[in-house]
């Protein structure tokens, strides 16, 4: 199966600082990647669609200036949480489909804690 | 947009018995329905999926059925084992749109 990695797996930051999370497709190219947020005991909520070579598409209610997405290459997308606050503490997961396929493969997730 | 509802939210099943989780979707244009298993603190893992041109798909102890007319699909796990305990999510997406809309999840507990 396809492999998607995320870095870091855990991060603790202070309120007001920014945190960058990387999502990589290791053995396939991904023109599209997706970023989700998952609060404890809740479902995955799509935050945005990351598009290689163009701007990300954000879901309703997600602040694009707060959650900056950059799809730098066909194997890398980054999510930067700017001016983080405790309510941003969550599990952030990326996913990517192989080109031409419907199956999405998820990264291992990044647990962000803002103190 | 798509709305996916999932029931039940929790399910306890005796080991060896079957478990059934049901989902309904709102967008008749949706045509791809995957099921994911997520263990605590880990990534969702695809366990089975079905496309709208098929009514049923089976992979060993796991099967999924789809009723396009009623816009619902179900996950069936037979001969359950303790390692089946996890949270299961259904999802749906439309043609030409890779975005997945997830159900609210079902916490499945297998009682030894």
Interface residues (C-beta under 8 A of the other chain):
Chain A: X32 X34 X42 X43 X44 X45 X46 X49 X91 X93 X95 X97 X102 X103 X104 X105 X106 X107 X108 X109 X111
Chain B: X32 X34 X36 X41 X42 X43 X44 X45 X46 X49 X51 X89 X93 X98 X99 X100 X101 X102 X103 X104 X105
